[in-house]
Amino acid sequence: MAYIENEAKLSGEKLTTLRFYFANYANEKKFDNDSLVKHPRQNTIMMSPTVNKDGADHIFYTDDAADGKRRIVLLDDNFNPRKAQEENQASPNTKNEASFLPGFFSFSNAPFYAPRSTTKNEGSSNP
C-alpha cells in the first residue's frame, strides 16, 4: 500500500478506492505470446487503486512526464490506456505488468518514459 500511495502522491493525485480482480491462469504451458504460464489453472487476485477523474474512478499506472515529474495514465477496465490518453504515450508498444517490486534494483534514474504499475499480484511467485 505504501508504494501505491507514494506513486499517487508523486503524481499529485489522491487515491479513491481499491479494486480487487479475481482471475485464473490459463490451462496451458504457454500463453499465445509464448511467455510461460507460471501457475496453470490456478487462481490469482489483483489489487488496483483508482483515482477519480471526470466523475468516475479509474485504475491507472504512473510514468515520467516530459517535465521530469510523475503523471498518471488512466486505464480502461481491460487495463489498456484510455483512448483519450493514447496520443500522449511515448510508445504504443508498452506493456504494463504487475509486480510487488517496483524498480528498486534499477541503476537508472533516467528522465525518460518509465511506466510503473500500481496493480499488484504474484508477490514472491517462483516458477
C-alpha positions in Angstrom: 0.0 0.0 0.0 2.8 2.4 0.8 4.2 2.0 -2.8 0.8 2.7 -4.3 0.1 5.7 -2.1 3.6 7.1 -2.9 3.0 6.7 -6.7 -0.3 8.6 -6.4 1.3 11.3 -4.2 4.3 11.8 -6.6 1.8 12.4 -9.4 -0.2 14.8 -7.3 -3.3 12.5 -7.2 -5.4 11.2 -4.4 -6.4 7.5 -4.3 -10.2 7.0 -4.1 -10.8 3.2 -4.0 -9.0 -0.1 -4.2 -10.4 -2.6 -6.7 -9.9 -6.4 -6.4 -9.9 -8.5 -9.5 -10.1 -12.3 -9.4 -8.6 -14.2 -12.3 -7.5 -17.6 -13.4 -4.3 -18.6 -15.2 -4.6 -20.4 -18.5 -4.8 -24.2 -18.6 -1.7 -24.2 -20.9 2.0 -24.3 -20.6 2.5 -21.1 -22.5 0.4 -18.0 -23.4 -0.3 -17.1 -27.0 2.8 -14.8 -26.9 5.0 -17.7 -25.9 5.5 -16.5 -22.3 5.4 -19.2 -19.6 2.2 -19.8 -17.7 3.7 -20.0 -14.2 0.6 -21.4 -12.4 -1.7 -23.3 -14.9 -5.3 -23.5 -13.7 -4.6 -21.6 -10.5 -6.5 -18.5 -9.2 -5.0 -15.1 -8.5 -6.1 -11.8 -7.1 -5.0 -8.4 -8.3 -5.4 -5.2 -6.4 -5.7 -2.0 -8.4 -6.1 1.5 -6.8 -8.2 4.2 -8.5 -8.3 7.9 -8.8 -11.4 10.0 -9.6 -11.4 11.8 -12.9 -14.3 13.1 -14.9 -16.7 11.9 -12.2 -15.6 8.3 -12.3 -13.0 6.1 -10.6 -10.2 4.8 -13.0 -7.4 2.4 -12.5 -4.0 3.7 -13.5 -0.3 3.4 -13.8 2.3 6.1 -13.5 5.1 7.2 -15.7 7.6 10.0 -16.1 6.1 13.1 -17.8 8.1 15.3 -20.2 8.9 17.8 -17.4 10.5 15.1 -15.3 7.6 14.8 -12.9 5.4 11.8 -12.4 2.0 11.6 -14.1 -0.8 9.1 -14.1 -2.1 7.2 -17.1 -5.7 6.3 -16.8 -6.7 2.7 -17.9 -9.9 1.2 -19.1 -11.4 -1.9 -17.5 -9.2 -4.1 -19.6 -6.0 -2.4 -18.3 -5.4 -0.6 -21.6 -4.7 3.2 -21.7 -7.9 5.1 -22.2 -8.4 6.3 -25.7 -8.1 10.0 -24.8 -4.6 9.4 -23.4 -3.2 7.2 -26.2 -1.8 10.1 -28.1 0.2 11.1 -25.0 2.0 7.8 -24.7 5.7 7.7 -25.6 5.5 4.2 -27.0 2.4 2.4 -28.4 4.0 -1.0 -27.6 4.5 -0.6 -23.9 3.4 -3.3 -21.6 2.1 -2.8 -18.1 2.9 -5.7 -15.8 2.0 -6.2 -12.1 4.8 -6.7 -9.6 5.3 -6.3 -5.9 8.8 -4.9 -6.5 8.9 -1.5 -8.1 12.2 -0.6 -9.8 14.3 -0.6 -6.6 17.1 -2.6 -8.3 17.3 -0.4 -11.3 20.5 1.6 -11.7 18.9 4.3 -13.8 17.2 7.5 -12.7 16.7 8.3 -16.4 14.1 11.1 -17.1 12.5 9.0 -20.0 9.3 7.1 -20.3 9.3 4.6 -17.4 5.9 3.0 -16.6 5.2 1.9 -13.0 2.4 -0.4 -12.4 0.1 0.2 -9.5 -1.7 -3.1 -9.9 -0.2 -5.7 -7.6 -0.2 -9.5 -7.7 2.3 -12.5 -7.7 4.2 -11.3 -4.6 7.1 -13.8 -4.5 6.0 -16.3 -7.0 8.6 -18.7 -8.2 8.2 -21.0 -11.3 
